[in-house]
Amino acid sequence: MRLRVELVVEVDGSEELRGTALSRIADDAFMPDDERAHAQTAVKEDDAEALAYLVDPVDLIGDVPGVELTQASWSSEVIDYDPDSPDWDPDEDDDAEDDYEAVDEDAADAEVGVRP
């Protein structure tokens, strides 16, 4: 099962955001030193990178009964957000995905001899 979550956040405290991300990176005992140096540089230069280091998909699932996280990926980017703009459609990818799923379902039906 895939759970897709899209968040739009407003950062009004860059220094606090970056400071918190730097603290998390410093406290990560499993991060190799070369990766730590790269992460610190990225976080100091970009709020989106700082946010990406603070958001953890494992925290989203937490202790949900019957659910095990098997794979996760996430990214963060700076965007121009205008909720009133006709260009802003948070569900714009849903139609393409629905079409893809419909094609997959048709193919699955054909494999078992069911007519669409």
N, CA, C and O atoms as CSV, one atom per row, in Angstrom:
chain,resi,resn,atom,element,x,y,z
A,1,MET,N,N,0.853,-1.163,0.000
A,1,MET,CA,C,0.000,0.000,0.000
A,1,MET,C,C,0.903,1.231,0.000
A,1,MET,O,O,1.919,1.265,0.694
A,2,ARG,N,N,0.533,2.222,-0.767
A,2,ARG,CA,C,1.285,3.475,-0.784
A,2,ARG,C,C,0.431,4.563,-0.156
A,2,ARG,O,O,-0.731,4.741,-0.522
A,3,LEU,N,N,1.002,5.277,0.771
A,3,LEU,CA,C,0.370,6.429,1.397
A,3,LEU,C,C,1.139,7.650,0.933
A,3,LEU,O,O,2.323,7.794,1.239
A,4,ARG,N,N,0.480,8.525,0.199
A,4,ARG,CA,C,1.153,9.725,-0.286
A,4,ARG,C,C,0.629,10.913,0.501
A,4,ARG,O,O,-0.579,11.139,0.576
A,5,VAL,N,N,1.540,11.660,1.080
A,5,VAL,CA,C,1.194,12.823,1.875
A,5,VAL,C,C,1.925,14.019,1.298
A,5,VAL,O,O,3.133,13.964,1.067
A,6,GLU,N,N,1.206,15.086,1.068
A,6,GLU,CA,C,1.842,16.318,0.608
A,6,GLU,C,C,1.528,17.412,1.617
A,6,GLU,O,O,0.368,17.654,1.953
A,7,LEU,N,N,2.558,18.052,2.084
A,7,LEU,CA,C,2.400,19.125,3.052
A,7,LEU,C,C,2.929,20.418,2.447
A,7,LEU,O,O,3.945,20.422,1.752
A,8,VAL,N,N,2.239,21.499,2.715
A,8,VAL,CA,C,2.741,22.819,2.357
A,8,VAL,C,C,2.869,23.567,3.673
A,8,VAL,O,O,1.888,23.745,4.394
A,9,VAL,N,N,4.065,23.999,3.977
A,9,VAL,CA,C,4.313,24.698,5.234
A,9,VAL,C,C,4.908,26.068,4.948
A,9,VAL,O,O,5.546,26.285,3.918
A,10,GLU,N,N,4.690,26.970,5.865
A,10,GLU,CA,C,5.301,28.287,5.779
A,10,GLU,C,C,6.362,28.373,6.862
A,10,GLU,O,O,6.082,28.131,8.036
A,11,VAL,N,N,7.565,28.713,6.472
A,11,VAL,CA,C,8.663,28.849,7.423
A,11,VAL,C,C,8.790,30.321,7.768
A,11,VAL,O,O,9.087,31.152,6.910
A,12,ASP,N,N,8.562,30.628,9.031
A,12,ASP,CA,C,8.722,32.016,9.459
A,12,ASP,C,C,9.829,32.153,10.498
A,12,ASP,O,O,9.969,33.197,11.136
A,13,GLY,N,N,10.612,31.093,10.662
A,13,GLY,CA,C,11.735,31.104,11.583
A,13,GLY,C,C,12.891,30.294,11.027
A,13,GLY,O,O,13.193,29.209,11.523
A,14,SER,N,N,13.536,30.821,10.000
A,14,SER,CA,C,14.624,30.085,9.337
A,14,SER,C,C,15.741,29.712,10.292
A,14,SER,O,O,16.249,28.592,10.247
A,15,GLU,N,N,16.121,30.624,11.143
A,15,GLU,CA,C,17.230,30.352,12.066
A,15,GLU,C,C,16.889,29.210,13.014
A,15,GLU,O,O,17.721,28.335,13.255
A,16,GLU,N,N,15.666,29.209,13.557
A,16,GLU,CA,C,15.251,28.132,14.455
A,16,GLU,C,C,15.177,26.807,13.704
A,16,GLU,O,O,15.612,25.775,14.215
A,17,LEU,N,N,14.630,26.833,12.500
A,17,LEU,CA,C,14.521,25.629,11.688
A,17,LEU,C,C,15.895,25.042,11.413
A,17,LEU,O,O,16.128,23.851,11.620
A,18,ARG,N,N,16.795,25.882,10.947
A,18,ARG,CA,C,18.139,25.406,10.610
A,18,ARG,C,C,18.900,24.952,11.854
A,18,ARG,O,O,19.623,23.957,11.814
A,19,GLY,N,N,18.739,25.670,12.941
A,19,GLY,CA,C,19.400,25.288,14.193
A,19,GLY,C,C,18.934,23.932,14.699
A,19,GLY,O,O,19.739,23.122,15.160
A,20,THR,N,N,17.631,23.689,14.612
A,20,THR,CA,C,17.085,22.401,15.041
A,20,THR,C,C,17.589,21.278,14.145
A,20,THR,O,O,17.934,20.201,14.630
A,21,ALA,N,N,17.633,21.528,12.839
A,21,ALA,CA,C,18.137,20.517,11.905
A,21,ALA,C,C,19.612,20.225,12.172
A,21,ALA,O,O,20.028,19.067,12.153
A,22,LEU,N,N,20.396,21.260,12.418
A,22,LEU,CA,C,21.821,21.061,12.715
A,22,LEU,C,C,22.005,20.256,13.997
A,22,LEU,O,O,22.907,19.422,14.085
A,23,SER,N,N,21.158,20.502,14.985
A,23,SER,CA,C,21.231,19.725,16.239
A,23,SER,C,C,20.904,18.260,15.996
A,23,SER,O,O,21.563,17.374,16.542
A,24,ARG,N,N,19.892,18.003,15.181
A,24,ARG,CA,C,19.532,16.614,14.895
A,24,ARG,C,C,20.667,15.912,14.157
A,24,ARG,O,O,20.981,14.758,14.446
A,25,ILE,N,N,21.277,16.607,13.207
A,25,ILE,CA,C,22.398,16.018,12.465
A,25,ILE,C,C,23.558,15.723,13.402
A,25,ILE,O,O,24.181,14.665,13.311
A,26,ALA,N,N,23.847,16.650,14.297
A,26,ALA,CA,C,24.951,16.470,15.254
A,26,ALA,C,C,24.682,15.296,16.198
A,26,ALA,O,O,25.616,14.608,16.609
A,27,ASP,N,N,23.414,15.064,16.541
A,27,ASP,CA,C,23.055,14.003,17.483
A,27,ASP,C,C,22.901,12.629,16.832
A,27,ASP,O,O,22.727,11.633,17.535
A,28,ASP,N,N,22.965,12.561,15.498
A,28,ASP,CA,C,22.773,11.296,14.788
A,28,ASP,C,C,24.049,10.460,14.882
A,28,ASP,O,O,25.017,10.704,14.161
A,29,ALA,N,N,24.038,9.482,15.769
A,29,ALA,CA,C,25.218,8.652,16.016
A,29,ALA,C,C,25.555,7.727,14.855
A,29,ALA,O,O,26.676,7.227,14.769
A,30,PHE,N,N,24.605,7.494,13.969
A,30,PHE,CA,C,24.818,6.557,12.864
A,30,PHE,C,C,25.247,7.237,11.563
A,30,PHE,O,O,25.564,6.557,10.587
A,31,MET,N,N,25.260,8.562,11.541
A,31,MET,CA,C,25.616,9.275,10.313
A,31,MET,C,C,27.136,9.351,10.175
A,31,MET,O,O,27.819,9.833,11.079
A,32,PRO,N,N,27.668,8.875,9.041
A,32,PRO,CA,C,29.120,8.969,8.816
A,32,PRO,C,C,29.572,10.439,8.761
A,32,PRO,O,O,28.800,11.319,8.380
A,33,ASP,N,N,30.807,10.684,9.138
A,33,ASP,CA,C,31.317,12.051,9.224
A,33,ASP,C,C,31.243,12.800,7.902
A,33,ASP,O,O,30.904,13.983,7.889
A,34,ASP,N,N,31.554,12.134,6.777
A,34,ASP,CA,C,31.509,12.833,5.490
A,34,ASP,C,C,30.069,13.204,5.119
A,34,ASP,O,O,29.826,14.272,4.558
A,35,GLU,N,N,29.130,12.331,5.429
A,35,GLU,CA,C,27.716,12.642,5.181
A,35,GLU,C,C,27.243,13.756,6.117
A,35,GLU,O,O,26.449,14.610,5.720
A,36,ARG,N,N,27.732,13.744,7.359
A,36,ARG,CA,C,27.367,14.775,8.329
A,36,ARG,C,C,27.822,16.150,7.840
A,36,ARG,O,O,27.068,17.120,7.925
A,37,ALA,N,N,29.045,16.237,7.329
A,37,ALA,CA,C,29.571,17.508,6.834
A,37,ALA,C,C,28.738,18.005,5.658
A,37,ALA,O,O,28.411,19.189,5.580
A,38,HIS,N,N,28.398,17.107,4.752
A,38,HIS,CA,C,27.563,17.477,3.597
A,38,HIS,C,C,26.186,17.957,4.068
A,38,HIS,O,O,25.686,18.973,3.586
A,39,ALA,N,N,25.580,17.237,5.000
A,39,ALA,CA,C,24.260,17.591,5.511
A,39,ALA,C,C,24.281,18.952,6.201
A,39,ALA,O,O,23.375,19.762,6.007
A,40,GLN,N,N,25.296,19.200,6.991
A,40,GLN,CA,C,25.397,20.487,7.689
A,40,GLN,C,C,25.508,21.640,6.701
A,40,GLN,O,O,24.873,22.679,6.884
A,41,THR,N,N,26.304,21.464,5.663
A,41,THR,CA,C,26.445,22.513,4.648
A,41,THR,C,C,25.118,22.765,3.949
A,41,THR,O,O,24.724,23.916,3.762
A,42,ALA,N,N,24.422,21.693,3.560
A,42,ALA,CA,C,23.143,21.825,2.864
A,42,ALA,C,C,22.112,22.525,3.737
A,42,ALA,O,O,21.386,23.397,3.259
A,43,VAL,N,N,22.041,22.157,4.999
A,43,VAL,CA,C,21.062,22.734,5.926
A,43,VAL,C,C,21.342,24.216,6.170
A,43,VAL,O,O,20.407,25.009,6.280
A,44,LYS,N,N,22.598,24.592,6.256
A,44,LYS,CA,C,22.951,26.000,6.485
A,44,LYS,C,C,22.549,26.887,5.313
A,44,LYS,O,O,22.337,28.087,5.486
A,45,GLU,N,N,22.443,26.299,4.114
A,45,GLU,CA,C,22.167,27.079,2.908
A,45,GLU,C,C,20.710,27.060,2.465
A,45,GLU,O,O,20.314,27.886,1.643
A,46,ASP,N,N,19.896,26.137,2.989
A,46,ASP,CA,C,18.574,25.933,2.402
A,46,ASP,C,C,17.561,25.474,3.445
A,46,ASP,O,O,17.743,24.433,4.075
A,47,ASP,N,N,16.493,26.251,3.628
A,47,ASP,CA,C,15.434,25.872,4.566
A,47,ASP,C,C,14.771,24.559,4.164
A,47,ASP,O,O,14.388,23.772,5.030
A,48,ALA,N,N,14.630,24.314,2.867
A,48,ALA,CA,C,14.007,23.070,2.410
A,48,ALA,C,C,14.839,21.857,2.837
A,48,ALA,O,O,14.286,20.834,3.240
A,49,GLU,N,N,16.153,21.972,2.750
A,49,GLU,CA,C,17.030,20.887,3.215
A,49,GLU,C,C,16.896,20.703,4.724
A,49,GLU,O,O,16.862,19.576,5.218
A,50,ALA,N,N,16.821,21.804,5.444
A,50,ALA,CA,C,16.667,21.719,6.900
A,50,ALA,C,C,15.379,20.998,7.260
A,50,ALA,O,O,15.363,20.145,8.147
A,51,LEU,N,N,14.309,21.340,6.576
A,51,LEU,CA,C,13.025,20.692,6.846
A,51,LEU,C,C,13.082,19.200,6.515
A,51,LEU,O,O,12.534,18.375,7.247
A,52,ALA,N,N,13.742,18.862,5.418
A,52,ALA,CA,C,13.851,17.456,5.026
A,52,ALA,C,C,14.592,16.636,6.080
A,52,ALA,O,O,14.301,15.453,6.249
A,53,TYR,N,N,15.536,17.235,6.784
A,53,TYR,CA,C,16.255,16.507,7.842
A,53,TYR,C,C,15.429,16.357,9.111
A,53,TYR,O,O,15.748,15.535,9.970
A,54,LEU,N,N,14.368,17.147,9.231
A,54,LEU,CA,C,13.554,17.085,10.441
A,54,LEU,C,C,12.292,16.247,10.278
A,54,LEU,O,O,11.722,15.796,11.271
A,55,VAL,N,N,11.850,16.033,9.053
A,55,VAL,CA,C,10.647,15.241,8.812
A,55,VAL,C,C,11.067,13.793,8.593
A,55,VAL,O,O,11.893,13.498,7.728
A,56,ASP,N,N,10.497,12.905,9.375
A,56,ASP,CA,C,10.862,11.501,9.306
A,56,ASP,C,C,9.609,10.665,9.076
A,56,ASP,O,O,8.717,10.649,9.924
A,57,PRO,N,N,9.527,9.967,7.938
A,57,PRO,CA,C,8.339,9.148,7.676
A,57,PRO,C,C,8.064,8.101,8.757
A,57,PRO,O,O,6.912,7.729,8.979
A,58,VAL,N,N,9.091,7.636,9.413
A,58,VAL,CA,C,8.885,6.669,10.497
A,58,VAL,C,C,8.020,7.290,11.593
A,58,VAL,O,O,7.194,6.606,12.198
A,59,ASP,N,N,8.208,8.574,11.846
A,59,ASP,CA,C,7.393,9.262,12.854
A,59,ASP,C,C,5.930,9.350,12.434
A,59,ASP,O,O,5.044,9.371,13.288
A,60,LEU,N,N,5.667,9.404,11.129
A,60,LEU,CA,C,4.285,9.482,10.652
A,60,LEU,C,C,3.536,8.183,10.910
A,60,LEU,O,O,2.348,8.198,11.230
A,61,ILE,N,N,4.225,7.072,10.772
A,61,ILE,CA,C,3.599,5.772,10.981
A,61,ILE,C,C,3.607,5.403,12.453
A,61,ILE,O,O,2.631,4.870,12.981
A,62,GLY,N,N,4.735,5.696,13.117
A,62,GLY,CA,C,4.835,5.451,14.551
A,62,GLY,C,C,4.449,4.050,14.951
A,62,GLY,O,O,4.982,3.069,14.432
A,63,ASP,N,N,3.522,3.966,15.873
A,63,ASP,CA,C,3.086,2.682,16.418
A,63,ASP,C,C,1.704,2.291,15.910
A,63,ASP,O,O,0.900,1.747,16.667
A,64,VAL,N,N,1.416,2.560,14.641
A,64,VAL,CA,C,0.123,2.191,14.072
A,64,VAL,C,C,0.025,0.663,14.043
A,64,VAL,O,O,0.857,0.004,13.420
A,65,PRO,N,N,-0.977,0.099,14.707
A,65,PRO,CA,C,-1.106,-1.357,14.762
A,65,PRO,C,C,-1.293,-1.958,13.376
A,65,PRO,O,O,-2.064,-1.443,12.566
A,66,GLY,N,N,-0.583,-3.049,13.109
A,66,GLY,CA,C,-0.742,-3.778,11.867
A,66,GLY,C,C,-0.043,-3.155,10.676
A,66,GLY,O,O,-0.251,-3.597,9.547
A,67,VAL,N,N,0.779,-2.142,10.895
A,67,VAL,CA,C,1.456,-1.461,9.792
A,67,VAL,C,C,2.955,-1.483,10.038
A,67,VAL,O,O,3.425,-1.160,11.129
A,68,GLU,N,N,3.693,-1.866,9.012
A,68,GLU,CA,C,5.145,-1.851,9.079
A,68,GLU,C,C,5.664,-1.042,7.894
A,68,GLU,O,O,5.287,-1.302,6.751
A,69,LEU,N,N,6.508,-0.083,8.156
A,69,LEU,CA,C,7.093,0.729,7.101
A,69,LEU,C,C,8.147,-0.093,6.380
A,69,LEU,O,O,9.115,-0.534,6.999
A,70,THR,N,N,7.975,-0.306,5.081
A,70,THR,CA,C,8.924,-1.106,4.327
A,70,THR,C,C,9.829,-0.261,3.447
A,70,THR,O,O,10.933,-0.688,3.108
A,71,GLN,N,N,9.386,0.919,3.077
A,71,GLN,CA,C,10.210,1.813,2.261
A,71,GLN,C,C,9.678,3.221,2.429
A,71,GLN,O,O,8.473,3.424,2.578
A,72,ALA,N,N,10.578,4.194,2.405
A,72,ALA,CA,C,10.150,5.583,2.506
A,72,ALA,C,C,11.106,6.465,1.730
A,72,ALA,O,O,12.314,6.227,1.701
A,73,SER,N,N,10.559,7.466,1.116
A,73,SER,CA,C,11.372,8.497,0.482
A,73,SER,C,C,10.621,9.808,0.617
A,73,SER,O,O,9.391,9.829,0.662
A,74,TRP,N,N,11.349,10.872,0.680
A,74,TRP,CA,C,10.729,12.173,0.802
A,74,TRP,C,C,11.711,13.229,0.338
A,74,TRP,O,O,12.923,13.018,0.306
A,75,SER,N,N,11.160,14.353,-0.013
A,75,SER,CA,C,11.993,15.472,-0.439
A,75,SER,C,C,11.294,16.756,-0.027
A,75,SER,O,O,10.130,16.749,0.373
A,76,SER,N,N,12.006,17.826,-0.129
A,76,SER,CA,C,11.472,19.119,0.252
A,76,SER,C,C,11.962,20.135,-0.758
A,76,SER,O,O,13.098,20.055,-1.227
A,77,GLU,N,N,11.114,21.087,-1.093
A,77,GLU,CA,C,11.489,22.120,-2.045
A,77,GLU,C,C,10.782,23.414,-1.699
A,77,GLU,O,O,9.708,23.405,-1.097
A,78,VAL,N,N,11.373,24.500,-2.072
A,78,VAL,CA,C,10.767,25.807,-1.891
A,78,VAL,C,C,9.848,26.049,-3.080
A,78,VAL,O,O,10.248,25.871,-4.231
A,79,ILE,N,N,8.609,26.459,-2.793
A,79,ILE,CA,C,7.641,26.721,-3.854
A,79,ILE,C,C,6.991,28.078,-3.631
A,79,ILE,O,O,7.020,28.620,-2.527
A,80,ASP,N,N,6.414,28.611,-4.679
A,80,ASP,CA,C,5.554,29.783,-4.563
A,80,ASP,C,C,4.142,29.260,-4.388
A,80,ASP,O,O,3.596,28.630,-5.294
A,81,TYR,N,N,3.553,29.511,-3.247
A,81,TYR,CA,C,2.245,28.949,-2.928
A,81,TYR,C,C,1.196,30.045,-2.927
A,81,TYR,O,O,1.319,31.032,-2.203
A,82,ASP,N,N,0.175,29.871,-3.729
A,82,ASP,CA,C,-0.970,30.761,-3.751
A,82,ASP,C,C,-2.215,29.890,-3.844
A,82,ASP,O,O,-2.573,29.441,-4.932
A,83,PRO,N,N,-2.879,29.646,-2.714
A,83,PRO,CA,C,-4.025,28.734,-2.731
A,83,PRO,C,C,-5.174,29.225,-3.604
A,83,PRO,O,O,-6.039,28.434,-3.981
A,84,ASP,N,N,-5.198,30.516,-3.932
A,84,ASP,CA,C,-6.266,31.065,-4.756
A,84,ASP,C,C,-5.957,31.016,-6.243
A,84,ASP,O,O,-6.819,31.321,-7.068
A,85,SER,N,N,-4.746,30.639,-6.588
A,85,SER,CA,C,-4.344,30.593,-7.986
A,85,SER,C,C,-4.962,29.379,-8.676
A,85,SER,O,O,-4.980,28.285,-8.113
A,86,PRO,N,N,-5.473,29.574,-9.906
A,86,PRO,CA,C,-6.001,28.411,-10.639
A,86,PRO,C,C,-4.894,27.423,-11.033
A,86,PRO,O,O,-5.178,26.275,-11.374
A,87,ASP,N,N,-3.634,27.874,-10.984
A,87,ASP,CA,C,-2.519,26.992,-11.305
A,87,ASP,C,C,-2.190,26.047,-10.162
A,87,ASP,O,O,-1.496,25.049,-10.360
A,88,TRP,N,N,-2.680,26.352,-8.972
A,88,TRP,CA,C,-2.368,25.528,-7.811
A,88,TRP,C,C,-3.460,24.490,-7.625
A,88,TRP,O,O,-4.567,24.808,-7.190
A,89,ASP,N,N,-3.143,23.255,-7.955
A,89,ASP,CA,C,-4.082,22.151,-7.800
A,89,ASP,C,C,-3.362,21.016,-7.101
A,89,ASP,O,O,-2.625,20.269,-7.745
A,90,PRO,N,N,-3.558,20.866,-5.791
A,90,PRO,CA,C,-2.828,19.822,-5.062
A,90,PRO,C,C,-3.175,18.410,-5.535
A,90,PRO,O,O,-2.441,17.467,-5.238
A,91,ASP,N,N,-4.272,18.250,-6.262
A,91,ASP,CA,C,-4.671,16.925,-6.735
A,91,ASP,C,C,-4.372,16.719,-8.215
A,91,ASP,O,O,-4.915,15.802,-8.830
A,92,GLU,N,N,-3.519,17.556,-8.794
A,92,GLU,CA,C,-3.282,17.489,-10.236
A,92,GLU,C,C,-2.726,16.148,-10.695
A,92,GLU,O,O,-2.983,15.746,-11.830
A,93,ASP,N,N,-1.983,15.450,-9.867
A,93,ASP,CA,C,-1.422,14.161,-10.254
A,93,ASP,C,C,-2.414,13.018,-10.087
A,93,ASP,O,O,-2.182,11.925,-10.604
A,94,ASP,N,N,-3.507,13.247,-9.380
A,94,ASP,CA,C,-4.445,12.173,-9.100
A,94,ASP,C,C,-5.093,11.608,-10.359
A,94,ASP,O,O,-5.281,10.395,-10.456
A,95,ASP,N,N,-5.443,12.463,-11.333
A,95,ASP,CA,C,-6.084,11.975,-12.550
A,95,ASP,C,C,-5.178,11.026,-13.304
A,95,ASP,O,O,-5.617,9.968,-13.756
A,96,ALA,N,N,-3.911,11.398,-13.443
A,96,ALA,CA,C,-2.961,10.540,-14.158
A,96,ALA,C,C,-2.786,9.223,-13.421
A,96,ALA,O,O,-2.705,8.166,-14.047
A,97,GLU,N,N,-2.727,9.279,-12.111
A,97,GLU,CA,C,-2.561,8.051,-11.340
A,97,GLU,C,C,-3.806,7.178,-11.444
A,97,GLU,O,O,-3.696,5.956,-11.539
A,98,ASP,N,N,-5.004,7.799,-11.428
A,98,ASP,CA,C,-6.232,7.028,-11.572
A,98,ASP,C,C,-6.265,6.322,-12.925
A,98,ASP,O,O,-6.666,5.162,-13.007
A,99,ASP,N,N,-5.840,7.022,-13.999
A,99,ASP,CA,C,-5.793,6.408,-15.320
A,99,ASP,C,C,-4.827,5.231,-15.320
A,99,ASP,O,O,-5.124,4.181,-15.890
A,100,TYR,N,N,-3.677,5.404,-14.686
A,100,TYR,CA,C,-2.688,4.340,-14.627
A,100,TYR,C,C,-3.250,3.133,-13.886
A,100,TYR,O,O,-3.082,1.994,-14.324
A,101,GLU,N,N,-3.917,3.387,-12.761
A,101,GLU,CA,C,-4.485,2.287,-11.996
A,101,GLU,C,C,-5.569,1.582,-12.800
A,101,GLU,O,O,-5.673,0.357,-12.742
A,102,ALA,N,N,-6.385,2.331,-13.555
A,102,ALA,CA,C,-7.437,1.727,-14.358
A,102,ALA,C,C,-6.825,0.810,-15.420
A,102,ALA,O,O,-7.337,-0.282,-15.668
A,103,VAL,N,N,-5.752,1.245,-16.033
A,103,VAL,CA,C,-5.080,0.417,-17.028
A,103,VAL,C,C,-4.557,-0.849,-16.371
A,103,VAL,O,O,-4.705,-1.944,-16.915
A,104,ASP,N,N,-3.948,-0.702,-15.204
A,104,ASP,CA,C,-3.438,-1.868,-14.494
A,104,ASP,C,C,-4.568,-2.835,-14.145
A,104,ASP,O,O,-4.399,-4.048,-14.269
A,105,GLU,N,N,-5.709,-2.319,-13.713
A,105,GLU,CA,C,-6.829,-3.172,-13.359
A,105,GLU,C,C,-7.343,-3.907,-14.585
A,105,GLU,O,O,-7.663,-5.093,-14.506
A,106,ASP,N,N,-7.427,-3.214,-15.727
A,106,ASP,CA,C,-7.864,-3.860,-16.954
A,106,ASP,C,C,-6.918,-4.994,-17.326
A,106,ASP,O,O,-7.350,-6.079,-17.716
A,107,ALA,N,N,-5.624,-4.727,-17.200
A,107,ALA,CA,C,-4.635,-5.757,-17.529
A,107,ALA,C,C,-4.782,-6.950,-16.593
A,107,ALA,O,O,-4.698,-8.098,-17.028
A,108,ALA,N,N,-4.999,-6.682,-15.324
A,108,ALA,CA,C,-5.170,-7.768,-14.359
A,108,ALA,C,C,-6.426,-8.564,-14.678
A,108,ALA,O,O,-6.417,-9.791,-14.582
A,109,ASP,N,N,-7.521,-7.879,-15.061
A,109,ASP,CA,C,-8.744,-8.563,-15.429
A,109,ASP,C,C,-8.535,-9.447,-16.641
A,109,ASP,O,O,-9.045,-10.566,-16.696
A,110,ALA,N,N,-7.771,-8.938,-17.633
A,110,ALA,CA,C,-7.530,-9.710,-18.849
A,110,ALA,C,C,-6.725,-10.974,-18.533
A,110,ALA,O,O,-6.925,-12.015,-19.160
A,111,GLU,N,N,-5.822,-10.880,-17.567
A,111,GLU,CA,C,-4.995,-12.029,-17.229
A,111,GLU,C,C,-5.817,-13.158,-16.642
A,111,GLU,O,O,-5.496,-14.327,-16.854
A,112,VAL,N,N,-6.877,-12.833,-15.903
A,112,VAL,CA,C,-7.690,-13.886,-15.296
A,112,VAL,C,C,-8.948,-14.174,-16.118
A,112,VAL,O,O,-9.822,-14.913,-15.665
A,113,GLY,N,N,-9.051,-13.600,-17.314
A,113,GLY,CA,C,-10.149,-13.895,-18.203
A,113,GLY,C,C,-11.430,-13.145,-17.903
A,113,GLY,O,O,-12.503,-13.576,-18.327
A,114,VAL,N,N,-11.352,-12.036,-17.187
A,114,VAL,CA,C,-12.543,-11.226,-16.889
A,114,VAL,C,C,-12.630,-10.119,-17.929
A,114,VAL,O,O,-11.628,-9.466,-18.224
A,115,ARG,N,N,-13.785,-9.907,-18.473
A,115,ARG,CA,C,-13.967,-8.852,-19.466
A,115,ARG,C,C,-14.248,-7.547,-18.754
A,115,ARG,O,O,-15.068,-7.497,-17.837
A,116,PRO,N,N,-13.566,-6.483,-19.174
A,116,PRO,CA,C,-13.812,-5.162,-18.559
A,116,PRO,C,C,-15.186,-4.641,-18.892
A,116,PRO,O,O,-15.554,-3.549,-18.458
